[in-house]
Amino acid sequence: MKEEDEIQLLRQKIEKVDDEILGLLNNRAKIVQQIGQIKSKIKMNFYNPRREEEILQRLKSLNSGPFPRWAIPYVFREIISACRSLETEMTVAFLGPLATFSHIAAIQYFGSSVQFIPENTIQAVFEAVEKGKVDYGVVPVENSTEGPVNSTLDMFIQSEVRICGEIMVRISHDLLSQSGKSEEVQRISSHPQALSQCQGWLKRNYPHVQWVEAASTANAAQQATEDPKIAAIASSLASHLYGLKVVANQIEDNPNNFTRFLILGRGEVERTGKDKTSILFSISHTPGALYQILQIYYDQRINLTKIESRPIKGKPWEYLFFIDFEGHITDANVMEALERMKGRVISMRVLGSYPQFIQ
């Protein structure tokens, strides 16, 4: 048998498998519709982060290959999202405009089958969730190279929204233009942070080209659609949404640059067994006050994953502390730790317990 004939037979097998997959997807959708009808009768929330996380973790554990394990969440997140859309239309606010990394984080967490609503500021995302204008919000909280996003931390001080999830997104930049031709690039536009993250590559490849700062990477992409001489540093999603061509991809100097995003909601999330809890608290300005708090977590064998401080407005040199730790608020050792904290803090608020992001 010739190689071409063998390929044709294999392609026919693939088509048969694809047909079976399509049939199974429709069977899954029908079952989801039945569940949705029951949820509607008993007024049960259509979105259950714990259940969706259980599905993804179970499938990853069952996978024996050769389909890559890392791809399972991306594939099944879209399947889950599409099926969920048959039950209800979910609205998600994010720090816009379209094609920002907050937009990418929202898509990766919820899938594409939701209504995405861009907001101009982090505060606006918080307010949209708190006032019930949207079901959920997505905001950046820290970057692996730039550190914490202070405007997000500050909003938790004044807002009552809850953290109900998290996701890590690798920050990768492409150089985009109308033609995709390197020789036609006369100016390069992007957000100052993106320009900084790609400055080594830009100096090597475009040493004499002017850099122009933009309000966002998405705004830079918009500029490139209007001027053929401008190339934008933006996400790969921007090339699709704005109809631009890739001049060069993955031009960031640090390939290990990640941003952690938080999912904002108004309710509690059930325990999954692989959870994280975030709290904020204030303590007296006395020697050893913070040490006493950290000792509690050591005693309870609770692993802290993050600690940040923010100044308290109107009280010079006094601070609020944010900590993240492994565990759920319903875990016995977490409940004991929080109970012991009550006698050692001035104020304390649990921001939420939620499924821990696991790639």
C-alpha positions, 0 to 999 in steps of 0.5 A: 500500500502506498503511503498516500493511500495509508494516510487516506485510510487513517484520515477516514478513521479520524473522521469516524472518531470525530463523528462519534465525538460529535454524537457524544457531545450532543448526548452530553448537551441533552443531559446538561439540559435535563439537569438545567431544568431540575436546577431551574425548578429548585432554584439552584445555581447553574454554575458550580465551580467545585463540580467543574473542577472535579470534572477536570481533575478526574479527566486528567487523572484518567488520561493515559495518553497520548493526548497531552494531559495539559490540553485536557482543561482547555478542551473540556473547559470549552465543552463545559462552557458550551453545555452550560450556555444551554442552561443559562447565559453567564455574564463575566466582567473583566479589565478591558478592552477586548484582547487584554490578558484579563480577557484571555484569563476570563476565556481560559477560566469560563470558556468562550460561551459566556457574555464577556463585558469589558470594564475600564478599571479594576474598580469598575469590575468589582462594582459590576460584581458587587451590584449584581450587574454581572455574575462574575469578574476577573481581575489581575492580582499579581505578576511573577516579575512585577509583583502585586497589583495594588489596585486590586488589593485596595479594592478588597478593603472596601468591597464585599465581593468574594474570591471564588477562583483563580487562574495563572496565565502565561504572559506572551507577546506578539508583534502584530501589524496589518501586513505582517512584514518586518520591513514596513514597521516604522513605529512600535506601540504598546503598554509601557509594561509590555514594552519593558518586557520586550525591550531586549528583543526590540533593541536587537531587532528594531534598534532604530524604531520609535517606541510609542506608549499606549493605554493597553496592548489592545489599544496598541492593536487598535492603532495598528489597524488604523496605521500600516506603519505601526506594529503593536505588541499585543496578545495572540488573541488581539491578532484574531480580534483585530485582523492583524498579521504576526510579524514575530511571535513570543518576543518577550524577554522572560518566557517564565512570566505569569500573571495570577488572576482572581475570579470574583463573585458574591457567593461561597464555593464548596470544598474540593479538597485542593483549595486555597483561602484568602484573608485580610487582617490588621494587627496592633503596631507592637513588636511580635504582633505579626509573628504571633499570627504566623505562629498560628499557621505553623502550629496548624501545619497550614502552608502560606502561599502569599503574604502582602501588606498595604498601608491603611489610608488615614493611619500613617505607618499602619498596615493591612495584611493579605495572606493566602494559604492552602485549605478551605474555610471548612477544614478543621485546622483552618477553622482553628487557625481563624478562631485563634486569630480573633484574639490577636487581630484588630480586624479580620475578613475572609475573602473566600475559599476557592479551588486552587489552580493546578495546571 
